[in-house]
Amino acid sequence: MDEALLVIVDGANVVGSRPDGWWRDRKGAAERLRDRLAAGGLPGHAGPVEMVLVVEGAARGVESVPGVRVEPASGSGDDRIVELTAEHAGRHRLVVTADRELRGRVTGLGAEVTGPRALLD
């Protein structure tokens, strides 16, 4: 496949993986994650990536920036991640989350998964 790797990031789960006070400013925490993704892409991956950050709740107002498309979930962020994974069935997809149930749902659709450390360390 010549198409870029589709990286779908579970924003709430990745932000929540570090106890850095994110709960005081969920939107700000999502914006910091978005900016980090825009600057760093997917560490250790040499090829092109299409980065999608799924946000929910208080983080829904976060805007897209060059390099990161922000997808607000109207309901459950997990459900939106599953929808995106299914919509791009022919592509190489990587979902970034530590959520066990979500991992099961997206691997059932043929996506690969990795944990938040892949982006944060």
Secondary structure, DSSP 4 states (H G I P E B T S, - for coil): --SPEEEEEEHHHHHTTS-SSGGG-HHHHHHHHHHHHHHH-STT--S-EEEEEEE-GGGGGPPPBTTEEEEE-SS-HHHHHHHHHHHTTTS-EEEE---HHHHHHHHTTT-EEE-THHHH-
